[in-house]
Amino acid sequence: MLFVPAGGFVQNIMSTKINVPSAEPDRVGWLVEMISKQIMDGSLQQGEKLNEPRLSRRFGVSRAPLREAIGRLEGRRLVVRTPRLGARVAVFAPREAIQLFHIREGLEGISARLAAEHISVSEISALEAVCEQQRADDLNDDTLLELDMNFHRLIAIASGSSFLEGILGNEFYVFYKMMRRGYRMLADRKAAAIVEHDAILNALKSHDSELAEFLMRRHITGARKSFESAQSDKG
């Protein structure tokens, strides 16, 4: 498990201005979103305990909505609660990450297929902008990860399926970002991913749904194999 000093989380977010919703139902949803973001960006790391008094003070909320928000995060499998240890950020084992890749292959393939049928000119332009940014030479791994997630998120939105957009955006991409922060992408995989994104984009421009699905599935398979290779190197 990965742990950080108790003060690390506070130091990372103390400078952030907090605007707490006044209505409690809105406050719970807001807390879910805020804590999810902290998990995704690594401010709350895998295995780290969710200290309720500290989080309550940080977000300026009472313990009741905070506990409900943590309960919702348990439902999303972002948080786990164990006897005597309390609630902690979930830890993803390599085998679970590989399972995630397999599920993503199917969902992302369908997303690309639907997007090819419905994508708009403005959505294509947004994807082109992401692909152009990815070609810069001086990007670090975190920036590449954000651009990669933006690319896939835009396609999920272009699919026109609110269900797919919700499943991928609210669950799978969060899991993926948590997992990806645990290893660095291999250099050859970075180059391959950019080429694959360009090919997927061209299929979307041509409104070729079968090709878009095929290329997306192959793209996710390539990412999984890269992850498996990184795990083998660790062993």
Secondary structure, DSSP 8 states (H G I E B T S, - for coil): -----HHHHHHHHTTS-----SSHHHHHHHHHHHHHHHHHTTSS-TT-B--HHHHHHHHT--HHHHHHHHHHHHHTTSEEEETTTEEEE----HHHHHHHHHHHHHHHHHHHHHHHHH--HHHHHHHHHHHHHHT-TT--HHHHHHHHHHHHHHHHHHTT-HHHHHHIIIIIHHHHHHHHTTS---HHHHHHHHHHHHHHHHHHHTT-HHHHHHHHHHHHHHHHHHHHHHHHHH-
